[in-house]
Amino acid sequence: YLTRTALITGASQGLGAAMAKKLAEDGFQIAINCYSEVEANAGGAQVKAACEAIGVRAECFVADVSSFEACKEMVKQVKETFGSIDVLVNNAGITKDGLIARMSEEQFDIVTNVNYKSVFNMIRQVSPIMMKQRSGRIINVSSVAGLYGNAGQFNYSASKAGIVGMTLTAAKELGPRNITVNAIAPGFIQTPMTDVLPEDIKETCKNAVALKRFGTPEEVASVVAFLAGDGASYVSGQVIVIDGAMTM
């Protein structure tokens, strides 16, 4: 394929939107996954326009990635639309924070379904396509919370730690077909997820980071672009921490 295609889940805002634009700059056609029609018509449409302005084809695909069937249908549509899926970025994620002793089953289930089961759903559907192509890049978005834990994020940390395990196993299984699988573990990044934090908490967080600031979505996207690009063809089974030296 002269043009390669990248499918990014949760790409209507925040990290996903930045990744879409960065990969568009690198010449990838972009499949933008949005959770709902509302999201597709708002943030999704903006990301699509930004990618098209760069000069590549981009389309929005609505699917709840926590649903196995929805992922199956979306992957089929992306393949039919673009002809190949060369890069998969599992970025979709939510938080429903709370202390263990008070966490509801629903809080646990929704976060693990969206953040963790979605990664299985997507890799399960995309890997046969990549295996047939004998090439592919899978990049999973974990978190420093998945590596070091974070009080109040029992469900989120569990989901992000699970992604690391899936990444390592998928790298071993899919490597013989020339598919690399890596994870990134961002720390505090300026996104809609961190925008809602109270100012005093933000200051405390910044002080814990050696660089004394939050990262930008673009800084995370550039690492994703590296892993998706030709320069990372021998990098697989890695978890790259992007946290400004917060967690050493």
C-alpha atoms as an extended CHARMM CRD file, in Angstrom:
* protein
*
       248  EXT
         1         1  TYR       CA              0.0000000000        0.0000000000        0.0000000000  PROA      1               0.0000000000
         2         2  LEU       CA              1.3310000000        3.3770000000       -0.9410000000  PROA      2               0.0000000000
         3         3  THR       CA             -0.8430000000        4.9750000000        1.7100000000  PROA      3               0.0000000000
         4         4  ARG       CA             -0.9060000000        3.4860000000        5.1730000000  PROA      4               0.0000000000
         5         5  THR       CA             -3.8500000000        3.7000000000        7.5180000000  PROA      5               0.0000000000
         6         6  ALA       CA             -3.9040000000        4.3520000000       11.2620000000  PROA      6               0.0000000000
         7         7  LEU       CA             -6.9660000000        3.5610000000       13.3820000000  PROA      7               0.0000000000
         8         8  ILE       CA             -7.1000000000        5.4580000000       16.6720000000  PROA      8               0.0000000000
         9         9  THR       CA             -9.7280000000        4.7760000000       19.3310000000  PROA      9               0.0000000000
        10        10  GLY       CA            -11.0960000000        7.6740000000       21.3580000000  PROA      10              0.0000000000
        11        11  ALA       CA             -9.6970000000       10.1330000000       18.8290000000  PROA      11              0.0000000000
        12        12  SER       CA            -12.2180000000       12.9890000000       19.0450000000  PROA      12              0.0000000000
        13        13  GLN       CA            -10.3390000000       14.9290000000       21.7480000000  PROA      13              0.0000000000
        14        14  GLY       CA             -7.2740000000       15.0550000000       23.9940000000  PROA      14              0.0000000000
        15        15  LEU       CA             -4.4880000000       12.5800000000       23.3400000000  PROA      15              0.0000000000
        16        16  GLY       CA             -6.3230000000       10.7650000000       20.5500000000  PROA      16              0.0000000000
        17        17  ALA       CA             -6.9020000000       13.9640000000       18.5780000000  PROA      17              0.0000000000
        18        18  ALA       CA             -3.2260000000       14.9310000000       18.8900000000  PROA      18              0.0000000000
        19        19  MET       CA             -2.1700000000       11.4370000000       17.7620000000  PROA      19              0.0000000000
        20        20  ALA       CA             -4.4860000000       11.6180000000       14.7400000000  PROA      20              0.0000000000
        21        21  LYS       CA             -3.0160000000       14.9510000000       13.6210000000  PROA      21              0.0000000000
        22        22  LYS       CA              0.5730000000       13.8300000000       14.1780000000  PROA      22              0.0000000000
        23        23  LEU       CA              0.1190000000       10.5940000000       12.2090000000  PROA      23              0.0000000000
        24        24  ALA       CA             -1.6440000000       12.5760000000        9.4700000000  PROA      24              0.0000000000
        25        25  GLU       CA              1.4670000000       14.7710000000        9.2540000000  PROA      25              0.0000000000
        26        26  ASP       CA              3.4650000000       11.5750000000        8.7410000000  PROA      26              0.0000000000
        27        27  GLY       CA              1.2450000000       10.6820000000        5.7790000000  PROA      27              0.0000000000
        28        28  PHE       CA             -1.1270000000        8.1480000000        7.3260000000  PROA      28              0.0000000000
        29        29  GLN       CA             -4.7950000000        8.0040000000        6.3780000000  PROA      29              0.0000000000
        30        30  ILE       CA             -6.6980000000        8.3540000000        9.6390000000  PROA      30              0.0000000000
        31        31  ALA       CA             -9.6320000000        6.3450000000       10.9570000000  PROA      31              0.0000000000
        32        32  ILE       CA            -11.0410000000        8.3660000000       13.8630000000  PROA      32              0.0000000000
        33        33  ASN       CA            -13.0340000000        6.2760000000       16.3450000000  PROA      33              0.0000000000
        34        34  CYS       CA            -15.6860000000        8.2010000000       18.2770000000  PROA      34              0.0000000000
        35        35  TYR       CA            -17.9160000000        6.8640000000       21.0350000000  PROA      35              0.0000000000
        36        36  SER       CA            -21.1320000000        8.4510000000       19.7480000000  PROA      36              0.0000000000
        37        37  GLU       CA            -22.6490000000       10.3600000000       16.8260000000  PROA      37              0.0000000000
        38        38  VAL       CA            -22.6330000000       13.4820000000       19.0040000000  PROA      38              0.0000000000
        39        39  GLU       CA            -18.8840000000       13.1000000000       19.5610000000  PROA      39              0.0000000000
        40        40  ALA       CA            -18.3170000000       12.4050000000       15.8500000000  PROA      40              0.0000000000
        41        41  ASN       CA            -20.1940000000       15.5520000000       14.8390000000  PROA      41              0.0000000000
        42        42  ALA       CA            -18.3180000000       17.7150000000       17.3550000000  PROA      42              0.0000000000
        43        43  GLY       CA            -14.6950000000       16.8350000000       18.1680000000  PROA      43              0.0000000000
        44        44  GLY       CA            -14.5100000000       14.0640000000       15.5750000000  PROA      44              0.0000000000
        45        45  ALA       CA            -15.4720000000       16.3970000000       12.7350000000  PROA      45              0.0000000000
        46        46  GLN       CA            -12.8100000000       18.8920000000       13.8590000000  PROA      46              0.0000000000
        47        47  VAL       CA            -10.1050000000       16.2050000000       13.9240000000  PROA      47              0.0000000000
        48        48  LYS       CA            -11.2270000000       14.9700000000       10.4950000000  PROA      48              0.0000000000
        49        49  ALA       CA            -11.0170000000       18.5220000000        9.0860000000  PROA      49              0.0000000000
        50        50  ALA       CA             -7.5740000000       19.0540000000       10.6400000000  PROA      50              0.0000000000
        51        51  CYS       CA             -6.2560000000       15.8150000000        9.1090000000  PROA      51              0.0000000000
        52        52  GLU       CA             -7.7420000000       16.6210000000        5.7070000000  PROA      52              0.0000000000
        53        53  ALA       CA             -6.1690000000       20.0880000000        5.8510000000  PROA      53              0.0000000000
        54        54  ILE       CA             -2.7980000000       18.3200000000        6.1990000000  PROA      54              0.0000000000
        55        55  GLY       CA             -3.6200000000       16.5040000000        2.9640000000  PROA      55              0.0000000000
        56        56  VAL       CA             -4.6510000000       12.9720000000        3.9550000000  PROA      56              0.0000000000
        57        57  ARG       CA             -7.9600000000       11.1380000000        3.9160000000  PROA      57              0.0000000000
        58        58  ALA       CA             -9.7090000000       10.8840000000        7.2740000000  PROA      58              0.0000000000
        59        59  GLU       CA            -13.0560000000        9.4110000000        8.3110000000  PROA      59              0.0000000000
        60        60  CYS       CA            -14.9810000000        9.1110000000       11.5760000000  PROA      60              0.0000000000
        61        61  PHE       CA            -16.2490000000        5.7140000000       12.7480000000  PROA      61              0.0000000000
        62        62  VAL       CA            -18.7430000000        5.5400000000       15.6090000000  PROA      62              0.0000000000
        63        63  ALA       CA            -18.3360000000        2.5540000000       17.9310000000  PROA      63              0.0000000000
        64        64  ASP       CA            -18.4260000000        1.8250000000       21.6420000000  PROA      64              0.0000000000
        65        65  VAL       CA            -15.0890000000        0.0250000000       21.9160000000  PROA      65              0.0000000000
        66        66  SER       CA            -16.1500000000       -1.7770000000       25.0980000000  PROA      66              0.0000000000
        67        67  SER       CA            -18.4610000000       -3.8260000000       22.8370000000  PROA      67              0.0000000000
        68        68  PHE       CA            -16.8950000000       -6.7860000000       21.0110000000  PROA      68              0.0000000000
        69        69  GLU       CA            -19.5040000000       -6.6840000000       18.2250000000  PROA      69              0.0000000000
        70        70  ALA       CA            -19.1870000000       -2.9160000000       17.7490000000  PROA      70              0.0000000000
        71        71  CYS       CA            -15.4010000000       -3.2840000000       17.3460000000  PROA      71              0.0000000000
        72        72  LYS       CA            -15.8780000000       -6.1120000000       14.8540000000  PROA      72              0.0000000000
        73        73  GLU       CA            -18.2230000000       -3.9800000000       12.7530000000  PROA      73              0.0000000000
        74        74  MET       CA            -15.9950000000       -0.8980000000       12.9280000000  PROA      74              0.0000000000
        75        75  VAL       CA            -12.8270000000       -2.7560000000       11.9350000000  PROA      75              0.0000000000
        76        76  LYS       CA            -14.6980000000       -4.2390000000        8.9670000000  PROA      76              0.0000000000
        77        77  GLN       CA            -15.8050000000       -0.7470000000        7.9100000000  PROA      77              0.0000000000
        78        78  VAL       CA            -12.3060000000        0.7280000000        8.2880000000  PROA      78              0.0000000000
        79        79  LYS       CA            -10.7980000000       -2.0850000000        6.2200000000  PROA      79              0.0000000000
        80        80  GLU       CA            -13.4310000000       -1.6410000000        3.4990000000  PROA      80              0.0000000000
        81        81  THR       CA            -12.9540000000        2.1350000000        3.4780000000  PROA      81              0.0000000000
        82        82  PHE       CA             -9.1570000000        2.3060000000        3.4570000000  PROA      82              0.0000000000
        83        83  GLY       CA             -8.0260000000       -1.1230000000        2.2210000000  PROA      83              0.0000000000
        84        84  SER       CA             -5.6200000000       -1.8020000000        5.0840000000  PROA      84              0.0000000000
        85        85  ILE       CA             -5.0710000000       -1.1630000000        8.7820000000  PROA      85              0.0000000000
        86        86  ASP       CA             -1.3760000000       -0.6200000000        9.3580000000  PROA      86              0.0000000000
        87        87  VAL       CA             -1.3700000000        1.0540000000       12.7640000000  PROA      87              0.0000000000
        88        88  LEU       CA             -3.7820000000        0.5260000000       15.6480000000  PROA      88              0.0000000000
        89        89  VAL       CA             -3.6400000000        2.9260000000       18.5970000000  PROA      89              0.0000000000
        90        90  ASN       CA             -5.7380000000        1.7790000000       21.5570000000  PROA      90              0.0000000000
        91        91  ASN       CA             -6.2450000000        5.1320000000       23.2080000000  PROA      91              0.0000000000
        92        92  ALA       CA             -9.8750000000        5.1980000000       24.4180000000  PROA      92              0.0000000000
        93        93  GLY       CA            -10.0570000000        5.6150000000       28.1780000000  PROA      93              0.0000000000
        94        94  ILE       CA            -12.1830000000        6.9790000000       31.0020000000  PROA      94              0.0000000000
        95        95  THR       CA            -11.9030000000        7.4810000000       34.7650000000  PROA      95              0.0000000000
        96        96  LYS       CA            -14.4410000000        6.9290000000       37.5340000000  PROA      96              0.0000000000
        97        97  ASP       CA            -12.2440000000        7.5560000000       40.5470000000  PROA      97              0.0000000000
        98        98  GLY       CA            -13.0290000000        6.5210000000       44.1030000000  PROA      98              0.0000000000
        99        99  LEU       CA            -11.4990000000        4.7860000000       47.1100000000  PROA      99              0.0000000000
       100       100  ILE       CA            -11.6260000000        0.9670000000       47.1480000000  PROA      100             0.0000000000
       101       101  ALA       CA            -13.7990000000        0.8000000000       50.2710000000  PROA      101             0.0000000000
       102       102  ARG       CA            -16.4940000000        2.8720000000       48.5740000000  PROA      102             0.0000000000
       103       103  MET       CA            -16.1270000000        1.9220000000       44.9150000000  PROA      103             0.0000000000
       104       104  SER       CA            -19.2940000000        0.5870000000       43.2840000000  PROA      104             0.0000000000
       105       105  GLU       CA            -19.3020000000       -2.4530000000       41.0290000000  PROA      105             0.0000000000
       106       106  GLU       CA            -20.5320000000       -0.2110000000       38.2270000000  PROA      106             0.0000000000
       107       107  GLN       CA            -17.5560000000        2.1600000000       38.6960000000  PROA      107             0.0000000000
       108       108  PHE       CA            -15.2020000000       -0.7990000000       38.4200000000  PROA      108             0.0000000000
       109       109  ASP       CA            -16.9410000000       -2.4630000000       35.4780000000  PROA      109             0.0000000000
       110       110  ILE       CA            -17.3440000000        0.5650000000       33.2290000000  PROA      110             0.0000000000
       111       111  VAL       CA            -13.6950000000        1.6250000000       33.5790000000  PROA      111             0.0000000000
       112       112  THR       CA            -12.3150000000       -1.8770000000       33.0020000000  PROA      112             0.0000000000
       113       113  ASN       CA            -14.6400000000       -2.4140000000       30.0240000000  PROA      113             0.0000000000
       114       114  VAL       CA            -13.7630000000        0.8380000000       28.2720000000  PROA      114             0.0000000000
       115       115  ASN       CA            -10.0580000000        0.9490000000       29.1290000000  PROA      115             0.0000000000
       116       116  TYR       CA             -9.0800000000       -2.7020000000       29.1930000000  PROA      116             0.0000000000
       117       117  LYS       CA            -11.5780000000       -4.9750000000       27.4530000000  PROA      117             0.0000000000
       118       118  SER       CA            -11.5660000000       -2.5560000000       24.5010000000  PROA      118             0.0000000000
       119       119  VAL       CA             -7.8830000000       -3.3430000000       23.9360000000  PROA      119             0.0000000000
       120       120  PHE       CA             -8.6900000000       -7.0580000000       23.6690000000  PROA      120             0.0000000000
       121       121  ASN       CA            -11.6720000000       -6.2880000000       21.4290000000  PROA      121             0.0000000000
       122       122  MET       CA             -9.6010000000       -4.1850000000       19.0370000000  PROA      122             0.0000000000
       123       123  ILE       CA             -6.4660000000       -6.3480000000       18.9010000000  PROA      123             0.0000000000
       124       124  ARG       CA             -8.6550000000       -9.4170000000       18.4080000000  PROA      124             0.0000000000
       125       125  GLN       CA            -10.2980000000       -7.8280000000       15.3420000000  PROA      125             0.0000000000
       126       126  VAL       CA             -7.2640000000       -6.0940000000       13.8490000000  PROA      126             0.0000000000
       127       127  SER       CA             -4.5790000000       -8.7490000000       14.3420000000  PROA      127             0.0000000000
       128       128  PRO       CA             -5.9090000000      -11.1580000000       11.6490000000  PROA      128             0.0000000000
       129       129  ILE       CA             -5.7450000000       -8.2880000000        9.1080000000  PROA      129             0.0000000000
       130       130  MET       CA             -2.1880000000       -7.4000000000       10.1200000000  PROA      130             0.0000000000
       131       131  MET       CA             -1.1300000000      -11.0600000000       10.1580000000  PROA      131             0.0000000000
       132       132  LYS       CA             -2.3850000000      -11.4540000000        6.5980000000  PROA      132             0.0000000000
       133       133  GLN       CA             -0.5230000000       -8.2740000000        5.5830000000  PROA      133             0.0000000000
       134       134  ARG       CA              2.5510000000       -9.5550000000        7.4430000000  PROA      134             0.0000000000
       135       135  SER       CA              3.0380000000       -6.0810000000        8.8830000000  PROA      135             0.0000000000
       136       136  GLY       CA              1.5260000000       -3.8390000000       11.4910000000  PROA      136             0.0000000000
       137       137  ARG       CA              2.0360000000       -1.6420000000       14.5160000000  PROA      137             0.0000000000
       138       138  ILE       CA             -0.0720000000       -1.8000000000       17.6470000000  PROA      138             0.0000000000
       139       139  ILE       CA              0.3600000000        0.9110000000       20.2650000000  PROA      139             0.0000000000
       140       140  ASN       CA             -1.5700000000        0.6660000000       23.5420000000  PROA      140             0.0000000000
       141       141  VAL       CA             -2.0670000000        3.6050000000       25.8630000000  PROA      141             0.0000000000
       142       142  SER       CA             -1.3760000000        2.5280000000       29.4420000000  PROA      142             0.0000000000
       143       143  SER       CA             -0.5170000000        4.9660000000       32.2430000000  PROA      143             0.0000000000
       144       144  VAL       CA              1.9860000000        5.5060000000       35.0290000000  PROA      144             0.0000000000
       145       145  ALA       CA             -0.9730000000        4.5810000000       37.2840000000  PROA      145             0.0000000000
       146       146  GLY       CA             -0.8050000000        1.0950000000       35.7810000000  PROA      146             0.0000000000
       147       147  LEU       CA              2.8880000000        0.7660000000       36.6660000000  PROA      147             0.0000000000
       148       148  TYR       CA              3.0360000000        2.4490000000       40.0770000000  PROA      148             0.0000000000
       149       149  GLY       CA             -0.5680000000        2.5890000000       41.2840000000  PROA      149             0.0000000000
       150       150  ASN       CA             -2.4610000000        5.7100000000       42.2740000000  PROA      150             0.0000000000
       151       151  ALA       CA             -4.6760000000        6.1470000000       45.3320000000  PROA      151             0.0000000000
       152       152  GLY       CA             -8.2960000000        6.5730000000       44.3250000000  PROA      152             0.0000000000
       153       153  GLN       CA             -7.7960000000        4.8450000000       40.9990000000  PROA      153             0.0000000000
       154       154  PHE       CA             -8.1500000000        1.1580000000       41.8450000000  PROA      154             0.0000000000
       155       155  ASN       CA            -10.2290000000        0.4850000000       38.7110000000  PROA      155             0.0000000000
       156       156  TYR       CA             -8.1720000000        2.7280000000       36.4000000000  PROA      156             0.0000000000
       157       157  SER       CA             -4.8030000000        1.4060000000       37.6330000000  PROA      157             0.0000000000
       158       158  ALA       CA             -6.0040000000       -2.1780000000       37.2320000000  PROA      158             0.0000000000
       159       159  SER       CA             -7.1550000000       -1.5200000000       33.6710000000  PROA      159             0.0000000000
       160       160  LYS       CA             -3.8940000000        0.1840000000       32.7160000000  PROA      160             0.0000000000
       161       161  ALA       CA             -1.7540000000       -2.5520000000       34.3260000000  PROA      161             0.0000000000
       162       162  GLY       CA             -3.7480000000       -5.1490000000       32.3980000000  PROA      162             0.0000000000
       163       163  ILE       CA             -2.9070000000       -3.3590000000       29.1690000000  PROA      163             0.0000000000
       164       164  VAL       CA              0.8040000000       -3.8690000000       29.9050000000  PROA      164             0.0000000000
       165       165  GLY       CA              0.2890000000       -7.6270000000       30.2300000000  PROA      165             0.0000000000
       166       166  MET       CA             -1.6430000000       -7.7570000000       26.9630000000  PROA      166             0.0000000000
       167       167  THR       CA              1.0460000000       -5.7070000000       25.2210000000  PROA      167             0.0000000000
       168       168  LEU       CA              3.8500000000       -8.0690000000       26.2500000000  PROA      168             0.0000000000
       169       169  THR       CA              1.9460000000      -11.2070000000       25.2560000000  PROA      169             0.0000000000
       170       170  ALA       CA              0.7460000000       -9.7610000000       21.9370000000  PROA      170             0.0000000000
       171       171  ALA       CA              4.3230000000       -8.7040000000       21.1070000000  PROA      171             0.0000000000
       172       172  LYS       CA              5.4610000000      -12.3110000000       21.5320000000  PROA      172             0.0000000000
       173       173  GLU       CA              2.5420000000      -13.8250000000       19.6180000000  PROA      173             0.0000000000
       174       174  LEU       CA              2.4090000000      -11.3890000000       16.7120000000  PROA      174             0.0000000000
       175       175  GLY       CA              6.1420000000      -10.7340000000       16.2870000000  PROA      175             0.0000000000
       176       176  PRO       CA              6.6810000000      -13.6630000000       13.8800000000  PROA      176             0.0000000000
       177       177  ARG       CA              4.2760000000      -11.9300000000       11.4620000000  PROA      177             0.0000000000
       178       178  ASN       CA              6.2720000000       -8.6800000000       11.5450000000  PROA      178             0.0000000000
       179       179  ILE       CA              3.8480000000       -6.9170000000       13.8930000000  PROA      179             0.0000000000
       180       180  THR       CA              5.2970000000       -4.8050000000       16.6950000000  PROA      180             0.0000000000
       181       181  VAL       CA              3.2870000000       -4.1870000000       19.8670000000  PROA      181             0.0000000000
       182       182  ASN       CA              4.2420000000       -1.5130000000       22.3690000000  PROA      182             0.0000000000
       183       183  ALA       CA              2.6360000000        0.5290000000       25.1280000000  PROA      183             0.0000000000
       184       184  ILE       CA              3.0810000000        4.0850000000       26.2840000000  PROA      184             0.0000000000
       185       185  ALA       CA              2.5300000000        5.1470000000       29.8970000000  PROA      185             0.0000000000
       186       186  PRO       CA              1.8230000000        8.8810000000       30.1050000000  PROA      186             0.0000000000
       187       187  GLY       CA              2.0090000000       10.7670000000       33.3880000000  PROA      187             0.0000000000
       188       188  PHE       CA              0.2420000000       14.1030000000       33.8780000000  PROA      188             0.0000000000
       189       189  ILE       CA             -0.7360000000       15.4530000000       30.4680000000  PROA      189             0.0000000000
       190       190  GLN       CA             -2.8790000000       18.5390000000       29.7060000000  PROA      190             0.0000000000
       191       191  THR       CA             -6.1040000000       16.8920000000       28.5130000000  PROA      191             0.0000000000
       192       192  PRO       CA             -9.8400000000       17.1760000000       29.2890000000  PROA      192             0.0000000000
       193       193  MET       CA             -9.1510000000       14.4150000000       31.8580000000  PROA      193             0.0000000000
       194       194  THR       CA             -6.6990000000       16.5580000000       33.8620000000  PROA      194             0.0000000000
       195       195  ASP       CA             -8.4420000000       19.9080000000       33.1650000000  PROA      195             0.0000000000
       196       196  VAL       CA            -11.1360000000       19.0020000000       35.6970000000  PROA      196             0.0000000000
       197       197  LEU       CA             -8.6460000000       18.6600000000       38.5880000000  PROA      197             0.0000000000
       198       198  PRO       CA             -8.7820000000       21.4200000000       41.2420000000  PROA      198             0.0000000000
       199       199  GLU       CA             -5.9490000000       23.9770000000       40.9990000000  PROA      199             0.0000000000
       200       200  ASP       CA             -4.2940000000       22.9280000000       44.2960000000  PROA      200             0.0000000000
       201       201  ILE       CA             -4.1740000000       19.3040000000       43.1340000000  PROA      201             0.0000000000
       202       202  LYS       CA             -2.6550000000       20.4180000000       39.8120000000  PROA      202             0.0000000000
       203       203  GLU       CA              0.0850000000       22.3030000000       41.6630000000  PROA      203             0.0000000000
       204       204  THR       CA              0.8590000000       19.2790000000       43.8530000000  PROA      204             0.0000000000
       205       205  CYS       CA              1.0560000000       17.1140000000       40.7320000000  PROA      205             0.0000000000
       206       206  LYS       CA              3.3640000000       19.5490000000       38.9340000000  PROA      206             0.0000000000
       207       207  ASN       CA              5.6970000000       19.6270000000       41.9300000000  PROA      207             0.0000000000
       208       208  ALA       CA              6.0030000000       15.8270000000       41.7720000000  PROA      208             0.0000000000
       209       209  VAL       CA              7.3090000000       16.0880000000       38.1830000000  PROA      209             0.0000000000
       210       210  ALA       CA             11.0300000000       16.8040000000       37.7150000000  PROA      210             0.0000000000
       211       211  LEU       CA             10.2500000000       19.0410000000       34.7270000000  PROA      211             0.0000000000
       212       212  LYS       CA              7.7680000000       20.9890000000       36.9190000000  PROA      212             0.0000000000
       213       213  ARG       CA              4.9960000000       21.0100000000       34.3150000000  PROA      213             0.0000000000
       214       214  PHE       CA              2.3380000000       18.8320000000       32.7210000000  PROA      214             0.0000000000
       215       215  GLY       CA              3.1360000000       17.2770000000       29.3620000000  PROA      215             0.0000000000
       216       216  THR       CA              1.2680000000       18.2370000000       26.2100000000  PROA      216             0.0000000000
       217       217  PRO       CA             -0.7970000000       15.8670000000       24.0350000000  PROA      217             0.0000000000
       218       218  GLU       CA              1.6270000000       16.6590000000       21.1970000000  PROA      218             0.0000000000
       219       219  GLU       CA              4.5730000000       15.3900000000       23.2530000000  PROA      219             0.0000000000
       220       220  VAL       CA              2.7690000000       12.0800000000       23.7630000000  PROA      220             0.0000000000
       221       221  ALA       CA              1.7180000000       11.9530000000       20.1000000000  PROA      221             0.0000000000
       222       222  SER       CA              5.3230000000       12.2910000000       18.9440000000  PROA      222             0.0000000000
       223       223  VAL       CA              6.2590000000        9.0890000000       20.8170000000  PROA      223             0.0000000000
       224       224  VAL       CA              3.2980000000        7.3080000000       19.2130000000  PROA      224             0.0000000000
       225       225  ALA       CA              4.4580000000        8.5800000000       15.8160000000  PROA      225             0.0000000000
       226       226  PHE       CA              7.9360000000        7.1910000000       16.4920000000  PROA      226             0.0000000000
       227       227  LEU       CA              6.5190000000        3.7650000000       17.3880000000  PROA      227             0.0000000000
       228       228  ALA       CA              4.3050000000        3.8300000000       14.2740000000  PROA      228             0.0000000000
       229       229  GLY       CA              7.1430000000        4.8670000000       11.9880000000  PROA      229             0.0000000000
       230       230  ASP       CA              9.9360000000        3.0670000000       10.1380000000  PROA      230             0.0000000000
       231       231  GLY       CA             12.5200000000        4.0500000000       12.7480000000  PROA      231             0.0000000000
       232       232  ALA       CA             10.9160000000        1.7990000000       15.3900000000  PROA      232             0.0000000000
       233       233  SER       CA             10.8300000000       -1.4010000000       13.3190000000  PROA      233             0.0000000000
       234       234  TYR       CA             12.8730000000       -3.3350000000       15.9190000000  PROA      234             0.0000000000
       235       235  VAL       CA             11.1580000000       -1.9130000000       19.0040000000  PROA      235             0.0000000000
       236       236  SER       CA              8.5410000000       -4.2990000000       20.3820000000  PROA      236             0.0000000000
       237       237  GLY       CA              7.2250000000       -5.4090000000       23.7660000000  PROA      237             0.0000000000
       238       238  GLN       CA              8.2060000000       -2.1170000000       25.3870000000  PROA      238             0.0000000000
       239       239  VAL       CA              6.4170000000        0.2320000000       27.7670000000  PROA      239             0.0000000000
       240       240  ILE       CA              7.6440000000        3.7690000000       27.2310000000  PROA      240             0.0000000000
       241       241  VAL       CA              6.9740000000        6.0860000000       30.1630000000  PROA      241             0.0000000000
       242       242  ILE       CA              6.2140000000        9.7110000000       29.2020000000  PROA      242             0.0000000000
       243       243  ASP       CA              6.0400000000       11.5380000000       32.5210000000  PROA      243             0.0000000000
       244       244  GLY       CA              8.7680000000       14.1910000000       32.7960000000  PROA      244             0.0000000000
       245       245  ALA       CA             10.7190000000       12.0450000000       35.2800000000  PROA      245             0.0000000000
       246       246  MET       CA              7.8990000000       11.8360000000       37.8060000000  PROA      246             0.0000000000
       247       247  THR       CA              7.9910000000        8.1530000000       38.7170000000  PROA      247             0.0000000000
       248       248  MET       CA             11.6310000000        7.0670000000       38.7650000000  PROA      248             0.0000000000
